[in-house]
Amino acid sequence: MFKRIISITTILLTLTVVSCKDDVLPKPSSYLRLDYPEANYVNFENNCPFSFEMNEDAIIKGEKNCGFAITYPKMKATIYLTYKPVNGDIEKLLKDAQKLTYEHVIKADDILEQPYLNPDKKVYGMFYQVDGNAATNSQFYVTDSTKHFITGSVYFYAKPNFDSVMPAASYIKNDMQRLMETLKWK
């Protein structure tokens, strides 16, 4: 009986010592810390009926009918600008711009609207910040109400995951707001 107790005690003691090891766990996944340089802005002007300031680190490519693609290769993102002349159809253009934004309501957690008014330059518009895993995080439109209408949207070349693109989205959002604030009609 005594041998049996010693054997059981020895086995229990051995199991206790062996089982007290720390389990090896893989590191949890995380996101890179992304720091971007301070933005420097340059004036962009061509034959189109408007000009604006843009980040000098971005690359601008002309599309058709005074539309542009402003790319950020390091962030894998592009701002798409579309220009349309106003031909008595300002209400339709406004509805289309708002519809484009609110198509993202399915994936968006929230859509914040920020009106923009600059009566001195005759630039009026709306900036939309789309929070959540939507395809675009920022959109805007600007107009003079009589001749010109511009829409802008940013898209990332990655699966929408707001947490991972948030630093880049915030950086580009500032560039989009700067574009709106410096836009001038010719």
URQUIUR-V681871 format. One record per residue. N is the residue number from 1. RES is the residue in one small letter. PHI is phi in whole degrees, -180 to 180 (none if undefined). PSI is psi in radians with two decimals (none if undefined). D_CENTER is the distance of its C-alpha to the mean C-alpha in Angstrom with 1 decimal. Layout:
# URQUIUR-V681871
N RES PHI PSI D_CENTER
N RES PHI PSI D_CENTER
This chain:
# URQUIUR-V681871
1 m none -0.75 74.3
2 f -62 -0.70 73.6
3 k -64 -0.65 72.2
4 r -66 -0.72 70.0
5 i -65 -0.74 68.5
6 i -65 -0.72 67.9
7 s -63 -0.80 66.3
8 i -66 -0.72 63.9
9 t -63 -0.74 63.1
10 t -63 -0.77 62.5
11 i -63 -0.79 60.2
12 l -64 -0.73 58.3
13 l -64 -0.74 58.0
14 t -64 -0.79 56.9
15 l -63 -0.67 54.2
16 t -66 -0.77 53.0
17 v -67 -0.76 52.8
18 v -69 -0.63 51.1
19 s -81 -0.07 48.6
20 c -88 0.14 47.4
21 k -71 2.58 45.2
22 d -74 2.35 41.5
23 d -73 2.47 39.5
24 v -86 2.11 37.2
25 l -117 2.49 33.7
26 p -69 2.69 30.7
27 k -66 2.46 28.0
28 p -68 2.61 25.1
29 s -69 2.58 21.9
30 s -147 3.06 19.3
31 y -107 2.62 16.1
32 l -68 2.59 16.5
33 r -85 2.11 16.3
34 l -112 2.08 14.1
35 d -114 2.28 15.3
36 y -112 2.63 14.3
37 p -67 2.75 16.9
38 e -63 2.38 17.3
39 a -75 2.37 16.1
40 n -116 2.32 19.0
41 y -109 2.50 18.9
42 v -127 2.66 21.4
43 n -77 2.34 22.5
44 f -113 2.21 21.9
45 e -146 2.47 24.8
46 n -151 -2.64 26.5
47 n -80 -0.07 28.7
48 c -74 2.82 26.1
49 p -80 0.48 26.9
50 f -156 2.82 24.1
51 s -139 2.85 22.9
52 f -162 2.95 20.0
53 e -99 2.48 18.9
54 m -137 2.82 16.2
55 n -65 2.27 15.4
56 e -69 -0.28 18.4
57 d -82 -0.22 16.7
58 a -85 2.76 14.8
59 i -114 2.22 17.0
60 i -108 2.36 17.6
61 k -127 2.30 19.5
62 g -75 2.43 21.4
63 e -108 -2.87 21.4
64 k -86 2.70 24.1
65 n 55 0.78 24.9
66 c 62 0.51 22.9
67 g -94 2.69 19.6
68 f -140 2.67 17.5
69 a -118 2.03 14.9
70 i -104 1.90 13.4
71 t -101 2.59 12.6
72 y -123 1.52 11.6
73 p -59 -0.67 14.0
74 k -68 -0.47 13.7
75 m -100 -0.08 10.0
76 k 54 0.93 10.7
77 a -141 2.73 8.2
78 t -142 2.37 9.5
79 i -96 2.17 9.4
80 y -103 2.11 12.3
81 l -106 2.34 14.7
82 t -125 2.25 17.6
83 y -109 2.39 20.8
84 k -138 2.33 23.6
85 p -73 2.57 26.8
86 v -90 2.10 27.9
87 n -122 1.04 31.3
88 g 72 0.22 32.2
89 d -120 0.62 29.4
90 i -60 -0.65 26.9
91 e -64 -0.72 27.0
92 k -65 -0.76 26.0
93 l -62 -0.73 23.1
94 l -64 -0.78 21.8
95 k -62 -0.74 22.3
96 d -63 -0.72 20.6
97 a -65 -0.75 17.4
98 q -69 -0.66 17.5
99 k -63 -0.74 18.4
100 l -58 -0.74 15.4
101 t -67 -0.82 13.1
102 y -79 -0.04 15.6
103 e -68 -0.34 15.9
104 h -88 0.05 12.9
105 v -63 -0.43 15.1
106 i -63 -0.77 16.7
107 k -95 -0.29 13.8
108 a -78 2.52 12.2
109 d -83 -0.58 13.8
110 d -163 2.60 13.6
111 i -125 2.02 12.6
112 l -99 2.26 13.3
113 e -103 2.30 14.9
114 q -126 1.83 15.7
115 p -65 2.58 18.5
116 y -128 2.20 19.1
117 l -132 2.20 22.7
118 n -139 1.45 24.4
119 p -62 -0.50 27.9
120 d -63 -0.70 29.2
121 k -97 -0.02 27.0
122 k 57 0.83 27.0
123 v -119 2.09 23.2
124 y -130 2.48 22.1
125 g -174 -2.89 18.9
126 m -144 2.37 16.2
127 f -110 2.29 12.6
128 y -114 2.23 10.8
129 q -108 2.08 8.4
130 v -104 1.96 8.1
131 d -94 2.47 8.9
132 g 115 -2.96 9.9
133 n -90 0.80 9.9
134 a -83 2.86 9.2
135 a -66 -0.53 8.5
136 t -127 2.51 5.9
137 n -102 -0.36 3.8
138 s -145 2.43 5.6
139 q -146 2.75 9.0
140 f -155 2.89 12.2
141 y -141 2.61 15.8
142 v -139 2.63 18.7
143 t -155 2.84 22.3
144 d -104 0.04 25.8
145 s 79 -0.24 27.1
146 t -123 -0.59 29.9
147 k -127 -0.58 28.9
148 h -127 2.56 25.2
149 f -148 2.20 22.0
150 i -128 2.36 18.5
151 t -117 2.65 15.3
152 g -142 2.45 11.9
153 s -143 2.54 8.9
154 v -108 2.40 6.0
155 y -131 2.43 6.7
156 f -103 2.53 7.0
157 y -89 1.07 10.7
158 a -158 2.78 11.0
159 k -61 2.33 12.0
160 p -59 2.02 9.4
161 n -145 1.68 10.1
162 f -55 -0.67 8.0
163 d -62 -0.68 10.5
164 s -80 -0.52 10.3
165 v -97 0.00 6.7
166 m -55 -0.80 6.6
167 p -62 -0.77 8.4
168 a -68 -0.70 6.5
169 a -63 -0.69 3.2
170 s -67 -0.73 6.4
171 y -62 -0.83 8.2
172 i -71 -0.58 6.5
173 k -58 -0.75 6.5
174 n -62 -0.68 10.1
175 d -66 -0.67 10.8
176 m -67 -0.72 10.1
177 q -66 -0.65 12.3
178 r -64 -0.72 14.8
179 l -58 -0.83 15.0
180 m -61 -0.79 15.9
181 e -71 -0.41 18.3
182 t -105 0.04 20.1
183 l -67 2.34 20.5
184 k -131 2.41 24.2
185 w -86 2.58 26.1
186 k -97 none 29.1
